[in-house]
């Protein structure tokens, strides 16, 4: 599942094909479809929020940054 989600963000057709097939074999087609739908929904919601100029309140950003730092995800480079 992690490989599939990662491949979906990397714009690599070969990697996503391999990850999708592996996930379908391991977890089933229905789970793979659900995972793809979740990925697509997050992408759509991010684009929608960006297009409206929506911004999170500063205190929410600070709280989430604290959690991201604790998990180490603040070191991940955005693909944007």
C-alpha positions in Angstrom: 0.0 0.0 0.0 2.8 2.4 0.9 4.6 1.6 -2.4 1.4 2.3 -4.3 0.7 5.6 -2.6 4.4 6.7 -3.1 4.4 5.7 -6.7 1.2 7.7 -7.3 2.9 10.9 -6.3 6.0 10.3 -8.4 4.6 10.5 -11.9 6.4 7.3 -12.8 4.1 5.1 -14.9 6.2 2.0 -14.6 6.5 2.3 -10.8 2.8 2.8 -10.3 2.0 -0.2 -12.6 4.2 -2.4 -10.6 2.9 -1.1 -7.2 -0.7 -1.4 -8.3 -0.3 -5.0 -9.5 1.5 -5.9 -6.3 -1.2 -4.3 -4.1 -4.0 -6.0 -6.1 -2.2 -9.4 -5.8 -1.7 -8.9 -2.0 -4.8 -7.1 -0.9 -7.3 -7.6 -3.8 -8.7 -5.5 -6.5 -11.4 -3.8 -4.3 -8.7 -2.6 -1.8 -6.6 -1.3 -4.7 -9.6 0.6 -6.1 -10.3 2.1 -2.7 -6.7 3.1 -2.3 -6.7 4.8 -5.7 -9.9 6.6 -4.8 -8.4 7.9 -1.6 -5.3 9.1 -3.4 -7.4 10.8 -6.1 -9.6 12.5 -3.4 -6.7 13.9 -1.5 -5.2 15.3 -4.8 -8.5 16.8 -5.7 -9.1 18.4 -2.3 -5.6 19.9 -2.3 -6.1 21.4 -5.8 -9.5 22.8 -4.8 -8.2 24.4 -1.6 -5.2 25.9 -3.5 -7.5 27.3 -6.2 -9.7 29.1 -3.7 -6.8 30.6 -1.8 -7.9 28.9 1.4 -5.3 29.1 4.2 -5.3 27.3 7.5 -5.2 29.3 10.7 -1.7 29.9 12.0 -2.3 27.9 15.3 -3.4 24.9 13.2 -0.3 25.1 11.1 1.9 25.3 14.2 0.2 22.2 15.7 0.5 20.2 12.5 4.2 21.3 12.1 4.9 20.0 15.6 3.3 16.6 14.7 5.1 16.5 11.4 8.4 17.2 13.1 7.9 14.5 15.7 7.2 12.0 12.8 10.0 13.3 10.7 7.8 14.1 7.7 8.8 17.8 7.8 12.0 16.6 6.1 10.1 15.3 3.0 10.6 17.4 -0.1 7.4 18.4 -1.8 7.0 17.4 -5.5 5.5 20.8 -6.2 
